[in-house]
Amino acid sequence: MNVLMDRNSKNASYPKIFIFNTFFLSMLEKGFDRVKKWTRKVDIFEKDYVIVPVHLGVHWCLAVINFKEKRFEYYDSM
């Protein structure tokens, strides 16, 4: 995920993205106060996509906030 963010920050032809780390959702479930400072240095609303990795205990899936098309997307191989 860090490779994607690094690549997109260096090349303006790619969509602007922000990717939360794998602990974001579990910390958010414990309360907003635990994650409210995670984006203080970046305005996520200026991004095209915000990506949230989701661990469901057995496998991983991906939640995406698509600001370009104003929708939430959920990707799961199962």
C-alpha angles and dihedrals in degrees: 000000000000090000090056093049092047093048093049094048091055098047121051093198091074121078116267109254140177120199123198117214123252094265095058100091096043090050092046090054088059091055142302092255089071094060106027092100095050093090101033092116096045133052103224091190091069090058124093094220136019113198124202120186111217124202114203096187097262104036143008130251134174134241117199129191104208107200093176093064096023098238145111118242129196123196121194128161091209 
